[in-house]
Amino acid sequence: MKFTLLEDTGPKAYWLVEGAKPALLNALRRAVIAELDAFAIDTVEFMENSSPLFNDYLANRIGLVPLTFDESASKDAQIIFSLEAEALEEPRAVYSGELKSQDDLIAVHSTNIPIIKLGKGQVLRLQGTAIMNKGRKHAKFQSAIASYGHLGDYKLAEKCAKCGGEIKARLSKDLAAKIKSKPVESALCFKCEDAAFNKDPSKHPDSKEYIFFVESYNNIPAVRQLQRAIDALENGLEAFNESKS
């Protein structure tokens, strides 16, 4: 199996994968989504809340705010976040950037996420504790997503050869140009392609070339997130082998 990096923008990355099996790619996809350590605010203590929302609703919103990640941090680390907001003269929105961390390395990653709108005279004072966990524990700990598809599914033709309908590009023009030398399975739109394969399943392309995509939600680049997922798979296999011996 060979991974060739096609595009890397930091938070997003695409690879051309050759000689892979779907089962392995799906395991890697699931590892990116569910097996990577990340920080999230897990518990929230409210000192004052005169906003329109109940504490539980606000705690859920705050828990879903993406936080930066420090790979050297202890798995038992507990990071305190505080928020104090008040609408004095007029209503105002409270944003995620107002959550202040006691640790500069583990802080709010996206600072412009709306949390709530306070009416005039309303106050919100709280303290949250962030811990490290994995996406399989709760969605708030998910720090990246991944997906993959047959190379042939990323059509480079502009119109369907059968119905003449437009084929919408699933990759940018620059990225598509990097794989244009690769054979395209067909120049059919998805609707015509599915109809053809349903009539004769043997014609379905058995491609061994795939596009693999990763998008990171925090400060860790997508390329590093993929490496972390590979490490997680390797560690899981080692633990499995040891349990059998």
Secondary structure as GFF3:
##gff-version 3
##sequence-region A 1 245
A	DSSP	beta_strand	2	8	.	.	.	ID=ss1
A	DSSP	beta_strand	12	18	.	.	.	ID=ss2
A	DSSP	alpha_helix	22	34	.	.	.	ID=ss3
A	DSSP	beta_strand	37	49	.	.	.	ID=ss4
A	DSSP	alpha_helix	55	63	.	.	.	ID=ss5
A	DSSP	beta_strand	79	86	.	.	.	ID=ss6
A	DSSP	beta_strand	92	95	.	.	.	ID=ss7
A	DSSP	three_ten_helix	96	98	.	.	.	ID=ss8
A	DSSP	beta_strand	100	101	.	.	.	ID=ss9
A	DSSP	beta_strand	114	118	.	.	.	ID=ss10
A	DSSP	beta_strand	123	134	.	.	.	ID=ss11
A	DSSP	three_ten_helix	139	141	.	.	.	ID=ss12
A	DSSP	beta_strand	144	150	.	.	.	ID=ss13
A	DSSP	three_ten_helix	151	153	.	.	.	ID=ss14
A	DSSP	alpha_helix	173	178	.	.	.	ID=ss15
A	DSSP	alpha_helix	190	199	.	.	.	ID=ss16
A	DSSP	three_ten_helix	201	203	.	.	.	ID=ss17
A	DSSP	beta_strand	209	216	.	.	.	ID=ss18
A	DSSP	alpha_helix	222	244	.	.	.	ID=ss19
###
